[in-house]
């Protein structure tokens, strides 16, 4: 019996060690910088391109190919499926791009440059932590009448991802400031740290708000994607400039990190207990140090859908696909149920943050309509 008990104890200890290791892995995956893009051969022939067939490349809509030399090619709908390849239409390609095989990475970034949206200034936003953050200022400040939008991208992304919302705001007569922040793809190597799920990044967005005010902004709408939604909520809660923020546009927003983590664990077919364990790793000092975080992160507290943390009383538009595989749609539903100032526009887009790619006209109309109904100052 003693041997049996010892054996059971050792087995339990082994299970606990494995459980902790898996939880640590999940926590690391949550905050780690994005892995390099996967480049693969693509074949361009006239107005079509053949790319490897993946879940992403089979989705309907408009996307992009980023060639290994930095060239951007805009691709459109699927033309046909050829075994393990998919042929899609080419909507825009550089004049000097020849037919044939190229090496490229698939991307949801379907706008090549901010100049494709409107008149652009490449600017640097001063940061309180030192240094500056690169940003694009799009539009004519003299014609905007002090109305600015600040576009905030999500986790493991860059300004190019958030650029997809700029046409709607710029065409509506608002200035568009598309920003970078701590730990994203554009940081210098010394700053390429794990994400803190918004708890650190919001300060850089607050500095962007201060920059816009300094440039004449009287009313500011934050347009935030995915984890950018967390950043926007924290900025509105904590910013000394929050009175200047008059509205929120949230695209597939992470408004409840418990749901996000539990969803990721479930999709990976891991025990549900891994979700809570991984969040314990993030909020512990030892875990944060092991993950390379500057400070621990209490992911459970990053929720605005329950009773404990009321959201801002601001006009809010949420754009979210019902079948989003990364950020559960249920979080947006729960938020709107508690906030009478919030409106949810549901999409049937596949993938995460593909609403602008798959239903661009409806996406732009929703944002333009929201901005048009905001009470001016």
C-alpha positions, -999 to +999 in steps of 0.1 A: +000+000+000+029+023+008+044+017-026+010+024-042+006+057-024+042+067-033+034+058-069+002+079-069+020+108-053+048+107-079+022+105-107+002+134-093+035+154-090+043+146-126+008+156-138+012+189-118+046+196-134+032+189-169+001+211-162+023+240-150+046+236-180+016+237-204+002+267-186+035+285-189+036+277-226+001+291-231+010+322-212+041+327-233+021+322-265-003+350-253+024+376-248+053+366-271+062+388-301+048+375-334+068+349-352+083+359-385+059+358-415+059+326-434+071+332-470+063+307-497+065+306-535+036+322-554+031+324-591+018+355-607+003+353-642-014+384-655-043+393-633-041+361-612-018+347-585-015+311-573-007+307-536-006+278-511-041+268-500-046+276-463-075+285-441-065+322-445-059+322-483-093+304-489-113+331-472-134+354-494-125+391-496-095+413-504-061+407-489-024+413-497+008+395-506+040+410-491+069+399-513+103+393-497+116+425-512+088+445-495+066+449-526+029+447-519+004+430-542-033+434-536-053+402-542-090+397-546-115+368-547-108+332-553-109+322-589-104+285-585-089+258-563-060+237-578-053+209-553-031+223-526-030+257-543-056+284-547-058+309-576-070+344-567-075+376-587-048+403-586-064+437-580-033+459-579+004+451-587+034+473-593+041+481-629+076+466-627+064+433-612+070+406-638+050+374-642+065+343-627+074+328-593+080+351-564+084+346-527+057+362-506+038+361-473+000+362-471-014+391-451-047+407-442-031+441-449-048+450-481-037+486-483-001+491-493+007+525-479-011+553-460-007+575-491-032+552-508-058+565-482-050+602-484-024+630-479+000+616-454+027+629-430+051+605-414+054+617-379+069+608-346+049+609-314+069+619-283+066+593-255+067+598-218+089+567-214+115+583-237+120+583-274+092+585-300+067+562-317+062+563-355+028+572-368+010+582-399-011+614-399-036+611-428-059+639-440-061+676-440-060+691-405-074+724-418-105+707-431-111+684-402-124+710-378-106+695-349-120+660-354-094+633-351-094+595-350-066+575-335-062+539-350-048+513-326-037+479-340-039+446-321-016+420-307+013+408-329+004+433-356+015+467-369+001+500-382-006+484-415-033+462-399-050+493-384-047+512-417-078+492-429-101+515-408-085+547-420-104+551-453-138+552-435-126+579-411-106+599-436-135+599-461-158+611-434-136+643-430-118+632-398-081+632-394-066+597-390-036+591-368-024+555-372+000+547-343+026+523-332+033+514-295+055+496-271+064+460-280+048+460-315+065+450-348+080+485-352+099+488-319+136+490-319+152+456-308+157+469-273+120+475-269+108+443-286+094+429-254+065+406-248+031+422-249+015+432-216-020+428-231-025+466-230-015+474-194+018+490-206+009+499-242-020+522-233+005+549-221+019+552-257-017+556-270-023+583-243+008+601-256-008+599-291-039+615-277-018+643-263+000+647-297-034+650-315-046+676-290-013+695-296-021+694-334-056+710-328-078+680-320-109+690-301-128+657-303-111+623-306-125+589-315-103+559-307-106+532-335-092+500-319-086+465-333-086+433-311-062+439-282-063+475-292-097+475-277-081+467-243-057+495-248-085+519-257-105+510-226-075+515-204-066+548-220-101+561-215-101+550-179-066+564-170-057+591-194-054+627-182-067+636-216-098+613-215-122+643-217-110+648-253-122+613-263-157+615-275-163+580-289-150+545-295-150+523-326-139+488-316-133+461-341-133+425-328-123+439-294-107+420-265-130+432-238-128+401-216-094+383-215-108+354-195-130+346-225-101+350-249-078+327-230-104+301-223-114+301-260-077+296-271-074+267-246-106+251-258-096+254-295-063+238-286-082+209-270-065+215-237-081+211-202-101+242-192-080+245-160-050+254-182-066+288-189-068+298-152-033+284-146-018+304-175-034+336-161-019+329-127+015+326-144+010+360-160+000+378-128+028+363-106+061+380-103+081+349-110+060+341-140+063+376-154+101+375-149+103+341-167+083+355-196+104+386-199+076+410-189+085+443-173+056+439-149+031+412-141-003+412-159-036+404-143-055+392-173-086+383-153-090+420-144-090+430-180-127+427-185-155+452-190-183+428-194-190+419-158-203+440-129-169+448-114-154+472-140-179+495-157-170+507-192-168+543-202-200+562-208-192+570-244-209+565-277-194+532-289-196+512-321-185+476-320-179+457-353-174+420-347-179+387-367-201+362-351-177+333-357-145+351-347-121+322-338-098+343-316-119+369-297-153+354-289-183+374-302-201+367-269-179+393-252-191+420-275-227+409-270-222+410-232-206+444-233-235+459-254-260+444-230-246+464-202-239+497-220-268+515-236-244+539-254-229+509-273-241+495-306-230+462-321-229+456-358-225+419-364-207+405-394-205+370-409-169+373-419-146+343-413-113+346-394-103+373-369-105+410-378-115+402-414-146+423-414-130+451-435-115+425-459-147+406-465-175+432-463-156+465-469-186+486-480-206+476-450-176+481-427-170+516-440-207+525-439-210+514-402-180+536-392-190+566-413-226+564-400-214+563-364-191+593-369-218+612-386-242+608-357-217+619-330-227+652-313-201+678-323-184+701-299 
